[in-house]
Amino acid sequence: MYRRRDTRRDHLAAEITNNLRRYAVDAQHVGHAFAGRHGLGGTDLQALIAVMDAELRGEPITPGRLGEQLDLSSGSVTALVDRLERAGHIRRDRDPTDRRKILLHYAERGAAVATEFFQPLGARTDAVVAGFTDDELEVVHRFMVGMSASLRQHRDDVRAARPEPPRRRAE
């Protein structure tokens, strides 16, 4: 019978795994609180995060790419983008290099309400980060990049393995 070694590393790995799980749940609660305060649904919040992440990378997202990321049909993406635009959270702009393409950006109102809500969390995060040396932050960053990639790969594998919905028989 295989028995797992009970080492300090095993305990640390288990604690880190538990902390990551709790962090994910807590972050989800904070996101839901933001969404609830501003009349947004879960998909709305995921869309706003995708738009923000794309802008932070300097690569604004298209509605089609947003639909791929959120696993939504084009009709659902259109309704989602219309809703977020009407609420003042995002804006649509034409791509300056290809006028046929639409790019999604955070609107000023959306950025302002997000900043107001998340600024205290940013200050708390800054205080935690201040307690680490640059070398320690390099290790934490490398760990987080690896864990994020691992999670995204698992998400993609689960999506790819999803069975097709049953087809209705013609009667």
Buried (B, 14 or more C-beta within 10 A) or exposed (E): EEEEEEEEEEEEEEEEEEEBEEEEEEEEEEBBEBBEEBEBEEBBBBBBBBBBEBBEEEEBBBBEBBBEBBEBEEEEBEEBBEBBBEBBBBBBEEEEEEEEBBBBBBBEEBBEBBEEBBEEEEEEEEEEEEEEEEEEEEEEEEEEEEEEEEEEEEEEEEEEEEEEEEEEEEE
